Amino acid sequence: MSAPVSTREVLISCIATLLQGVRHVAVGAASPAPAAGAMLARALAEAQGERMRLSILGSVEHNFFTNGSAELFDCAAQGRIDAFFLGGGQIDGRGNVNLVGVGGYPQSQVRWPGSFGSAYLYYLVPRVILFREEHSPRVLVEEAEFISAPGTSPEGIYRPGGPVALLTGKCLFHFDKERGGFSLASLHPGVSLEEVKDLTGFAFTQGETVPQTPLPSGLRLDLLRGRVRAELEGTYPAFAASWGAELKSEAKT
């Protein structure tokens, strides 16, 4: 008996769907779920006879860069990266990301790792997917206290890049570039609209009916639990191991 589809697998499958048609996706060093989604997107593309390049910073097997982030930034400037992922301690309703901290910058009460190249990549990569599994008013705020990377820019600013979606453990939002805000695209299985409204600190729009995020099945699910999980072991062994343990546990119940 196979295990039921988990929330983890729903998120990974959703990421793969967001990456359809991408030629080259780059993933940060501490992003196992986005990496798995990119691996699934690559496997699905190959099943259709297409090619997708994947670069995971910090990985030996899935990274053709030899000079780390310097080459990543060069590729982005040359238009050779189509998709990238950003998270943040805070993400607000205009797509602004805070990676610095809260509580009165520069003497912040809580400090996070820092902006690194987030603003640079946010401006240049055309398909930036915001990913944060925690969905709470603490993370999804009305207005970020510090803007590490702005979601929108004033008219006349050259900006080929920006956010296209925000994926959380509860739902998927699409980003409306013209309006500069989010719209609710789908709810993950078992999640209600009321729950998302209660846990989201910013206003968003939604249609009369909100669909459920599709569950992976068939070839997609087979690739997820087979090839993708095996590929993930080399770069994210703890994530792959916990996923495997979850599958075994669920299959027994």
C-alpha positions as CSV (number, residue, x, y, z in Angstrom):
1,M,0.0,0.0,0.0
2,S,1.4,3.4,-1.1
3,A,1.6,6.3,1.3
4,P,-0.9,9.2,0.8
5,V,0.4,12.4,-0.7
6,S,1.9,14.6,1.9
7,T,2.0,18.4,2.2
8,R,5.7,18.3,1.4
9,E,4.9,16.5,-1.9
10,V,2.1,19.0,-2.7
11,L,4.5,21.9,-2.3
12,I,7.3,20.2,-4.4
13,S,4.8,19.4,-7.2
14,C,3.4,22.9,-7.1
15,I,6.9,24.3,-7.5
16,A,7.5,22.1,-10.5
17,T,4.3,23.4,-12.1
18,L,5.5,27.0,-11.6
19,L,8.7,26.1,-13.4
20,Q,7.1,24.8,-16.5
21,G,8.9,26.2,-19.6
22,V,12.0,27.4,-17.7
23,R,15.3,26.8,-19.4
24,H,17.6,27.5,-16.4
25,V,16.6,27.6,-12.7
26,A,19.0,28.5,-9.9
27,V,18.4,27.4,-6.3
28,G,20.1,28.7,-3.1
29,A,22.2,26.4,-0.9
30,A,19.6,26.0,1.9
31,S,16.5,25.3,-0.1
32,P,15.6,21.6,-0.2
33,A,12.0,21.9,-1.2
34,P,12.7,24.4,-4.1
35,A,15.5,22.1,-5.2
36,A,13.2,19.1,-5.2
37,G,10.6,21.1,-7.2
38,A,13.3,22.1,-9.7
39,M,14.5,18.4,-10.0
40,L,10.9,17.3,-10.6
41,A,10.5,20.0,-13.2
42,R,13.7,18.9,-14.9
43,A,12.6,15.2,-14.9
44,L,9.2,16.1,-16.3
45,A,10.8,18.2,-19.1
46,E,13.1,15.3,-20.0
47,A,10.1,13.0,-20.2
48,Q,8.8,15.4,-22.9
49,G,12.1,15.4,-24.7
50,E,13.0,18.9,-23.5
51,R,16.0,20.2,-21.6
52,M,16.2,22.2,-18.4
53,R,19.3,23.3,-16.6
54,L,19.4,23.3,-12.8
55,S,22.0,25.0,-10.7
56,I,22.0,24.4,-6.9
57,L,24.5,26.5,-5.1
58,G,26.7,24.4,-2.8
59,S,26.0,21.2,-4.8
60,V,28.8,19.3,-6.6
61,E,26.5,17.3,-8.8
62,H,23.9,19.9,-9.7
63,N,26.0,23.0,-10.2
64,F,28.1,23.9,-13.2
65,F,29.4,27.1,-11.6
66,T,33.1,27.0,-10.5
67,N,33.2,30.4,-8.8
68,G,30.0,30.3,-6.8
69,S,27.7,33.2,-6.6
70,A,29.9,35.5,-8.8
71,E,29.0,33.4,-11.8
72,L,25.3,33.2,-10.7
73,F,25.2,37.0,-10.7
74,D,26.9,37.2,-14.1
75,C,24.4,34.7,-15.5
76,A,21.5,36.7,-14.2
77,A,22.8,39.9,-15.7
78,Q,23.2,38.2,-19.0
79,G,19.6,37.0,-19.0
80,R,20.6,33.3,-18.6
81,I,18.7,32.5,-15.5
82,D,14.9,32.2,-15.9
83,A,13.8,31.4,-12.3
84,F,15.1,31.8,-8.8
85,F,13.6,31.4,-5.2
86,L,13.6,33.9,-2.4
87,G,12.3,33.5,1.1
88,G,12.4,36.0,4.0
89,G,11.7,36.6,7.6
90,Q,9.0,39.0,6.4
91,I,7.1,39.1,3.1
92,D,4.6,41.8,2.7
93,G,1.6,42.4,0.4
94,R,3.6,44.2,-2.2
95,G,6.1,41.4,-2.6
96,N,8.8,43.2,-0.5
97,V,11.2,40.8,1.3
98,N,12.9,41.4,4.6
99,L,16.0,39.3,5.2
100,V,17.7,41.7,7.7
101,G,15.7,41.7,10.9
102,V,13.0,43.4,13.0
103,G,12.8,45.8,15.9
104,G,14.4,49.1,14.8
105,Y,17.2,48.8,12.2
106,P,20.2,49.2,12.6
107,Q,19.9,48.1,16.2
108,S,17.5,45.3,15.4
109,Q,16.2,43.2,18.2
110,V,16.1,40.2,15.9
111,R,18.7,39.8,13.2
112,W,18.5,37.4,10.2
113,P,21.3,36.3,7.8
114,G,21.2,39.4,5.6
115,S,20.2,40.4,2.1
116,F,23.2,38.9,0.2
117,G,22.3,39.3,-3.5
118,S,18.5,39.2,-3.1
119,A,17.8,42.7,-4.4
120,Y,20.1,42.2,-7.4
121,L,18.5,38.9,-8.4
122,Y,15.0,40.2,-7.7
123,Y,15.5,42.8,-10.4
124,L,17.1,40.6,-13.0
125,V,15.5,37.1,-12.9
126,P,12.1,37.2,-14.7
127,R,10.4,34.4,-12.6
128,V,11.2,34.8,-8.9
129,I,9.1,32.4,-6.7
130,L,8.8,33.5,-3.1
131,F,8.8,30.4,-0.9
132,R,8.1,30.2,2.9
133,E,6.5,27.2,4.4
134,E,5.5,29.0,7.5
135,H,2.2,30.8,6.9
136,S,1.6,33.2,9.8
137,P,1.0,36.9,10.4
138,R,4.6,37.0,11.8
139,V,5.9,36.2,8.3
140,L,3.2,37.5,5.9
141,V,3.0,41.1,7.1
142,E,1.1,44.2,5.9
143,E,4.4,46.1,5.5
144,A,8.0,44.8,5.9
145,E,10.0,46.6,8.6
146,F,13.1,46.6,6.4
147,I,13.1,46.1,2.6
148,S,16.0,43.9,1.5
149,A,14.5,43.4,-1.9
150,P,11.5,45.4,-3.3
151,G,8.7,43.6,-5.0
152,T,7.9,46.4,-7.4
153,S,9.8,49.4,-8.8
154,P,8.7,52.9,-9.9
155,E,7.8,53.4,-13.6
156,G,10.8,54.0,-15.8
157,I,13.1,51.7,-13.8
158,Y,14.6,48.9,-15.9
159,R,13.5,45.7,-14.2
160,P,13.0,42.5,-16.2
161,G,12.7,40.5,-13.0
162,G,10.4,40.2,-10.1
163,P,7.9,38.0,-8.2
164,V,5.4,35.8,-10.0
165,A,4.1,33.7,-7.0
166,L,4.3,33.2,-3.3
167,L,4.0,29.6,-2.1
168,T,3.4,28.7,1.5
169,G,2.4,25.6,3.5
170,K,-1.2,26.7,3.2
171,C,-1.7,28.0,-0.3
172,L,-0.4,29.5,-3.5
173,F,-0.6,33.2,-4.3
174,H,0.0,34.7,-7.8
175,F,1.5,38.2,-8.0
176,D,-0.2,40.8,-10.1
177,K,2.6,43.0,-11.4
178,E,0.3,45.8,-12.6
179,R,-1.6,46.0,-9.3
180,G,1.5,45.3,-7.2
181,G,-0.3,42.7,-5.0
182,F,-1.2,39.1,-4.5
183,S,-4.2,37.1,-5.5
184,L,-5.1,33.7,-4.0
185,A,-4.6,31.0,-6.7
186,S,-5.3,27.8,-4.8
187,L,-5.7,26.3,-1.3
188,H,-3.7,23.2,-0.3
189,P,-5.8,20.2,0.7
190,G,-7.5,20.6,4.1
191,V,-7.0,24.4,4.2
192,S,-9.9,26.8,4.2
193,L,-10.2,30.3,2.9
194,E,-11.0,31.5,6.4
195,E,-7.9,30.0,7.8
196,V,-5.7,31.7,5.1
197,K,-7.4,35.0,5.8
198,D,-6.8,34.7,9.5
199,L,-3.1,33.8,9.1
200,T,-2.2,36.4,6.4
201,G,-1.2,39.8,7.6
202,F,-1.8,41.5,4.2
203,A,-4.9,42.0,2.0
204,F,-5.2,39.8,-1.1
205,T,-7.8,39.2,-3.8
206,Q,-9.5,36.0,-4.7
207,G,-12.1,34.7,-7.2
208,E,-15.6,33.6,-6.3
209,T,-14.3,30.1,-5.9
210,V,-10.7,29.1,-5.0
211,P,-9.5,25.7,-6.4
212,Q,-7.5,23.2,-4.4
213,T,-3.9,22.8,-5.2
214,P,-3.6,19.7,-7.4
215,L,-2.2,16.5,-5.8
216,P,0.7,14.9,-7.7
217,S,-0.3,11.5,-9.3
218,G,0.9,9.1,-11.9
219,L,4.2,9.8,-13.5
220,R,4.7,13.0,-11.4
221,L,4.3,11.1,-8.1
222,D,6.5,8.2,-9.3
223,L,9.3,10.7,-10.2
224,L,8.8,12.5,-6.9
225,R,9.2,9.4,-4.8
226,G,11.8,7.7,-7.0
227,R,14.2,9.7,-9.0
228,V,13.8,13.1,-7.3
229,R,14.2,11.8,-3.8
230,A,17.3,9.8,-4.8
231,E,18.8,12.9,-6.5
232,L,18.1,15.0,-3.4
233,E,20.1,12.6,-1.1
234,G,23.4,13.9,-2.4
235,T,22.8,17.6,-1.6
236,Y,20.1,17.4,1.1
237,P,20.5,14.0,2.9
238,A,18.6,15.0,6.0
239,F,15.6,16.2,4.0
240,A,15.6,13.1,1.8
241,A,15.9,10.8,4.8
242,S,13.0,12.4,6.7
243,W,10.9,12.2,3.5
244,G,11.7,8.6,3.2
245,A,10.9,7.9,6.8
246,E,7.6,9.8,6.3
247,L,6.7,7.6,3.3
248,K,7.4,4.3,5.2
249,S,5.5,5.4,8.2
250,E,2.4,6.5,6.2
251,A,2.5,3.3,4.1
252,K,2.1,1.2,7.3
253,T,-0.9,3.0,8.6
